[in-house]
Amino acid sequence: MAEEDYGTFVDWAQMGDLAKTTGPSKVDCQDLKEFKAMARQGYWAKNHKLRAQVYQQLIKDIPCRTVTPDAEVYLDIMGKAATKKPSSHIPLPEFVNGIPVPGYCLKAEAVASAHQIINCVAGQFPDISHCPSLPAITSLLLHFSISEAQCFEHVSRMLSCNEPGKRLLDQTFLAYESSCMTFGDLASKYCTAAHKLIVATAQDVSDVYSDWQRWVLGDLPFSHVVRVFDVYLVEGYKVLYRVAIALLKLYCKHKVGVQKLPGNQQDSSKVREDIQAFIKGIASTITPEKLLEKAFSIRLFSRKEITLLQLTNEKSLKQKGITVRQTRQNVQLALNPDTFSSDIVSAKEMRDIWSWIPERFALCQPQLLFTTSTHGCSINRFYSHCEGYEPTLLLIRTTDGDVCGAFLSTDWEERKRGGNKLSFFGTGECFVFKLKPEVERYEWVVIRHPELATSVKNQPPVDTAPSDGQNSDNNSLQQPEKCAGELSPFLSARHFNLNSNNTSMFMAGNFDSIIVGGGEGNALYIDAELNHGRTGRCTTFDNPPLCAESFQVSLLEVWGFQDTMAP
């Protein structure tokens, strides 16, 4: 076998077509953009030896902290044990969370070698507290290594990466849990149909999404995961998100194609097992190349935006004291049907709304802040009860029986920054929705069309609107200027100025009206008496009217998010 140097641990009988060597025998490329294209196109995918050499060079080039264990350290630690036959009966460290070493076309004794390497890594990296992807990464690298010591060095370099902004492996429960929350946010926004399926079929959505990394690094067959790994080593962590979103979309298509959706929610463990079984058998559904093509056809925000979202989720977990593994309340159980009471929505309907909200609020319970049935139809009382709370949920029932509303990311007190001028504020996490007679959510238009986020920059501020705010076309409302140092158009309340005819007109209010969504109309406009309203298409959410275009309010409620982890 020509590749025997890099095939010491490989069971070639399991490799099929991957055992054949075709294509180029070397890579001669200095341009990063071209190299990315080569990775995505599978330039070295048909040559086992070349792929091993590319991996070796990519990992060698990872910036690492000064003291990083290498192959010599492994040999010194193992001593004579390195010459003995390793045993797969050696238990894996607790930080892998019970995840086994996937076979990945390895010999049986090679799986035992992976156990030995992982335990050696545990001794050299005492700060690792949670790293369920390590068994899969170790198995993949061992497949392309000439020795256990070389594999140990490669794993160590990936764990020791200290390049600013680059993320390869989660090594703490905080990082891992925030990644699961971030995946939930991404799935909710960019994989709507599949997310609806999970919400409809699983009792615990967050429990299902906690497996997202394992779908890619563990459940995918070797032929597919190795192609993902080609790109992952070049482009980093974001590739895992993309592939996992693609897998969720494929699972949804599969479920809709083979059976009707169950009428009742199932135990989440059954849904997790079903997804796992589908992904393990995905070779019959899609080729590795088509999977990557689907993953990179999904229009997500940039890596920087995803990183900022993850950091926001980490901050939320820290504030709640969740930094180590523990039993976690989830988005479904946060709503107690025995204690929840609304005159507009049922507990089930509120649970559906809760599945749309950003994941970092998953540990919160709904807290009624304002209702016209108790506090009266006064915009002053509306503001006095809602100020100081962020985010809030606005629910409206019309006299026709229609129900609609909005998730509003920012404290209503923010409106005061504009003085007497009616000005828009809020973030890209705002959305509007209707519940009756049909259920539909409408998010920030930039989520579906990311090019709008960069199409207009350095624009002059928009003119100020008349204070009465009665013009249905509120393009002239004042928009907040960008604060120095703001980075994320998705999360910040004062992000960059976008074209006011297209985006970023989320929420506005004064003593005459409450407005949600702007640009060529308003998604919601409520008068000062909280009695009459209008709804129409607006460019911020690209929504149709949420109910009758001119309506009378029967009941209006505002809900806050009560932190169940607060002392």
N, C-alpha and C positions, 0 to 999 in steps of 0.2 A: 504494500500500500504506500503510494507516494507521499501521503500525508501522515506517515506513522509518527513523526516527531510531534505533531499536534493532534494525534488521535489516540494517545496512550489510554485514555479513559473511555473511548467511544466504542459502543457496540454497533459496528458497521452494519450488521444484519438488520438493524432497526431503521437505518438511515434512508433506505429507498433511493430515490433519485438524487438525494443530497450527497450520497456517497460518490457520485460521479463527478469528475473534475472537468469543467469546461470553462470557457470564457477567459478573460485576461489573467495574467499571472503576476502582475504588479500594478501599483497605483502611483501615477506620477502627476500629482496635482498640488499646487500651492495656494490656489484661490479657495477661500472658505465657502463662498456661495456655490461654486462649481462642485466642491466636495460634498456639500449638503445634497445637491441634486444627484450626485453619484450614489450617496447612501440611500436616498429615497427610491432611486431606480434599480437598486440591487446590483451595482457594478461588481461587487465581490461576492455576491450571494451564491454563485455556482462553483466557487473554488474554496474548499475548506481551509487549505493552507493559507491562502491569501487573506481570507476573512480573519483567521487567527492572528496573522501578522498585523492587519489593520487594527484589530482590537488592542493588541499589545502596544502599538504606537499611540493610539488614542488615549489609552489609560496612562501611558508613560508621560504624556503631555498634560495630564490633569495637574493644575497647581495644588500642591498639598502643604500642610503644615510642616514645619522643619523636621520634627521627629515623627516619621512615619515608618512603621514596621515593614521590613522587606523580606525577601526570600531567605536571607541569611538568619534573620531573627527566627523564622519558622523552623529552620533546621537546627538552630541552637536549642530552641524550646523542646522540640520533639526528640532530639538526640537519637538514641537507638530506636525509639518508638517509631521514627520515620521509616525505618526499614522493615517494621513488622506489619502484618496484614491488619488494616484498620477494621473496626467493627461498627456496623450500622445500629447496633444495640446501644451505643453511646447516646444518652439522651441529649437533645438539643437544648440550648439555653432557654430560659423562661421568656426572654425578650422576643423570641420569634412567635410567641402567642400560639403555640401548638401547630403551626404550619409545617407540614412535612417537606422534605427535599424532593422536588419533582424529578422524575427519571431522566427526561430530556435525552433519550437515546444513549444513556450512560450504561456501562457495565454495572453489574450488581455491586461489585467491590468498589466501584467509583462512587456510588452513592454513600458508601461507608466512609470513603475519603472525604466527601463533602461534610459529613458529620464531624470528622476530626478537624477539618479546617475551620468550620464555624465555631467550634469550641475553643480553638486556639485564638480566633478573632475575639471571642468574648473575654478572654484573659488579657488581651492587649488593649481592648477598648472598654474599660469599666464604666464609661459614661453612657454607653448605649443602654437604654431602658426599654425601648420598644422598636423592633425592626422586623416586621413580619415578611418583608420582601427579601431578606438576606438569604434564605434557603434557595430561592429561585435564582438570584443573582450568582450565588456561589456555584450552583449546578451549571449554569450557562457558561461561566468563566472556566470552570474545570473542563468542560467539553472542549475548549479551545486552548488548553494549557499543556505544557510538556511535563509538568510536575505539580505535585501538591504545593510545593513551596512557591512556585510562580503564581499559582492561583491565589494563594494566601496574599501575596504581594499585590496582586491586582485588586482583590477585594479591599485590602487595606487602603490603597490609594483612592478608591471610590469613596470610602468612608471618611477619608482625611481631606477631601476636597475643600479648599478654603477660598475658592474664587468668588469674589463678591457677586451676589445675585444668582449664582449657579447652585442648583439643587439637584442632587442625584438620588440620595436615599434618606428617607425619614428615619431618625434614630431615637426619637422620644415619642411618648404617647401624645404629647401636646402637638407636635408636628404632624403626626399621623392622623389624629382626630380632626385637626383643622383641615387637613387635606380631604378627609371624608366630607366635612361640611362644605368645602369648596366644590367638591364634585357634585354634591347635592344642589348647590347653587347653579352650577353650570348645566346640570341635567334639567333643572326646572326651566332654564331660560333657552337652552339650545336644543333640547331633546324633549319638547313638550308632550308629544303623543306618548312616548315611552314613559315619561314621568307620570303622566295620567294613569297609564296602565299599572305602574308600581303602586301608586296611591290607591287605585281601585282594588288591587289584589292582595296587597300586603298590609298587615296590621301595624307594622313598624317600618316605615320607609327608610329611616336613618340606619337601621340594622341591615337592611338589604344593601345600601350604599357603602356600608363599612367594608364590604368585600371588593370594592372597585379595583384596588391595586392587585388583588389576587386574581381577578379576571384576566389581567394582562400577564402578570408575573406569577404563574402557577397553574392556571387552568387552560390557557391557550396551548395547543399542540406545538411541539418543537418547531415544525416547519414555519409556523406563524410567528411565534415569539422571537425566533432568531432574526426574522426580518424587522420586527419592531426594535429589537436590540441594536441592529445596525444603525437605525436612525436615532435611537435614544442616546447612544454614546456620543453622537455628533451634536444633537440639538437639545438634549437634556430632558428634564422632568415633564415639560408640557406635552411631550409625545405620549406619555402614559395617559394623561387626561383625554387627549384626542382619541386614542385607540379605545379607551374604556367607553367614551360617549358613543363611538361607532358600534361597539359591541352591544350597548344598550339599545340602540336603534335597531340593530339586526334581530335582537331578541324580541323586541316588540313586533316587528314585521312577522317573525316566525310564529308568535303566539296568536296574532290576529289571523294568520293564515291557516292555522291548524285547528282552532277551536274557538268557541264563544267565550267571552270573558266570564269568570265566575260571578255569581250574583252577590256572594258575600266575601269579605276579606279572609285570607288564609293566614295561618301562622307564618311569620316572616321566614322562619327556617325552611319551610317548604318552598317558598319563592326563591330563596338563596340556593337551595339544592337544584331547583329547576334551571336557574340561570347558569349554575356551574356545569350541569350536564349538557346544556346547549353549547356552551363555549368549548367544552372539551371535545365535542363532536362537530365543531364548526368547519372542519376541513371539507365536509360534504356540502356546506352551504356557500362558502366563499374562499377564494384563493388568498394567499398571503398578500399578493400585490394588490388585489381588489380591496382588501381590508385597509391597507395603508392609503389607497386612493380615496376610500370613503372617509377615513379619519382626517385626511388633510383637505377634504372638500368642505368640512364643517367650518363655518365662519365664526371663529371665536375672537375675543379680544386678544391683544398681544400678550406675550409672556410677562411683560411688566404689569399689565393689568391683573392677570391671574395671580401673580405674586403678591400684589397689593391686597387682593381679595383674601388670599390665604393669611397674610399678616393680620388683617382685620379680624378674621375668625380666630386666630391665635390670641389676639388681644382680648377678645370676648371670652374665650375659655379661661384665660389667666384671671380676668376680673371675677369669674365665677369660681375660681379656685380649682379648676379641673386641669391639673398638670400631670397626673399619674393615672394609670388605668383604674377605672371604677365603674360600677353599674351606673348607666347614664339614662336619665329620663329622655324620652324622645318626642318628636314632633306630634306623634299621635297621642301618646299618653299624657301630654301636657294639658290636654283638654279633658277635664273630668265631666262626663255627661250628667253626673248626679248633682254637680254644683253649678254648671254653666246654665245661664238663663238669659235669653235675648228675646225681645218681642218682634225681631225681624228675621233672624235665622235660627235654624235648629242646630244642635250640637254637631250633627253630621255635616251640615253645610259649613259651619265654622271650621271644622276639621279640614274640609277641602280647601278653604281659604288658607288655613295654617300651612298646608303643604306647598303653597306658592311663596311664602315669605322667605327671606334670606335665612340660611341655616343657623346663623349665630343667634337667632331668636328662638331656636327650637326648645330651649329650656324654659321659655316664658309661658305664662298662662294669660289668657285674655282678662283684662280688667276694665270694667265699664267706667268710663270717665264722664260721659255726657249722654243724656237722652232727652229728647224734647218732651217725652211723656212725664218726666219728673222735673226737669230744669226749665222747661218752657221754651218758647220759640224766640230766642234772643241771641243775636250774634255776639253780643258782649259776654253773655254767660258761656256761650260756646268757647270763646277764646280763654276766659278765666278758668274754665275747667280743663282745657286741653293744653295750655301753655305749661312748659316744664316736662312734657312727655314726648319721647322720641324713640321709635316711630309711633304712628297711630293708624288706626283702621277706621275709615268712614263708611257707614252703612246707611242706605236710604231705601225706604219703602214708599212707593208712590200710591196715590189714591186708586190707581188702576190695578194695584197688586204686584207691580213689577218691583224687583229688588236689584240694586246696583250699588257700586261703591268704589273705593280707592284705598290702596295702601300708600301711606304718605311717610316718607323717610325722615322728614325733618320737623323739628319743634316749630309750632305755629308762632312762637315768640320771634322767630327769625324774620317775620314780616316787618317788624318794627325798624329793622336796619334801613329800610327805604324811606323812613319818615312818613310823611303823608302820601307819598307816591306809592301807587299800586305796583309792586315789583315781584317778579318770579324768583323762587328759590327752590331748594330741594335737590335730589340726586337722581341718578339713573336707575336707582332701585325702586322708584315709584312705579306703580302700575294702576290701571283701572280695570273694572270687571263688571259683569252682569251675572246674576244668579237665577233670576226668574224673568221670563219664562224659560230661558236657556242659560247654560253656564259657559262663559267664555272670559278669558283674561287677555288684556292688551298691554304689552310692555313698551318700554322706551323704544322708539323706532330704530335707534342706533344699534340695539342688540341684534336686530335682523339685518341692519345695513351698516356695518362698522365703518364703511368708507365715509359716512357722514361725519364721523368724529374727527377726521383729519382734512376734510374738504375745505373747511373755512376756518382760518386762523387769523389772529391779529386784526379782527374787525373792530371798527369804532363802536362805542357803546350805543345801545338802541335808545331812541327817544322815549320820553316818559309819557304815560297815558294820562288822560283826564282822571281825576280822583273819583269820579262817579263809577268808573269801571263798567259802564253799561254797554259799551261797544262790543258786539259779539266777536269781532276780529281783534284780538288783543295783541297783535304783533307789535304794537307800539309800547307795550308795557316795558318798564325798565328791567334790565337783567343785571344781576350782580357781577361785579368785575372779578377777575381771577385774583386770588390771593397769591402772594409770592410763595413759591415752594409747593403749590398744589400739583399733584402728579396724576391723579386718577379721575378721568371724566365719569367713571362709573360710581365711585364712592364719595367723592367730595361734594360738599354743598355749594362750593364756589369754584366750579371747574372752569375750564377755558371757555371763552365766548364762542358759541356755535351760531350758525345761521338761525336767526330767530324765526324764520319762515319754516324751519325744518325741525329743530330739536330744542331740548334743554328748557322748555317752559313747563315746569312740573306743577308748581302750586303757588298760589298767590292769595292774598286776602287783605281787606281793610274793614272799616266799619260799615261798608255798604254791601259787601259781597264776599263769597268764598269761591275761588276758582281752582279747578284742577285741569291741567293740560291747556296748552295754548298753541297758536299758529293756525290761522284760517278758521278759527272757532275754538270752542272749549269742550273738553270731554264732559265737564260738569260745571255748572254755574248755579249757585244758590244765593238768593237774595238775603237782605239783612234780617228779615223776619223768619228765615229758615222755613218758608212756607211755599214759595214758588221757585221753580228751577228750569234750566234748559240743558240740553245735551246735544252734542253734534260731533262731527268728525273734527279732530285736531291733528296737526302734523307731528306733535310730540309723541303721541301714542298710536297714530294712524288707525284710530278706532272708528267704528260706525256709531250712531247714536246708541246710548246704553239703555234707553227706554223711549217712551214718546218724547219727541223733541222739545215740547213744552209740557211740563208736568207740575202737579201739585204734590208737595211732600205730605205723606200721611204720618211718617215717623222717621226720625234721624237719630242714629246712635254713633258714638265715637268710642272706640276701644283702645286701651293702651296695652302694653306688654309687661306683665309683672314678673320680675326675676324670681323664680322659685328657689334659686340657690342663694339668694341674699340672706345674710344673717338676721 
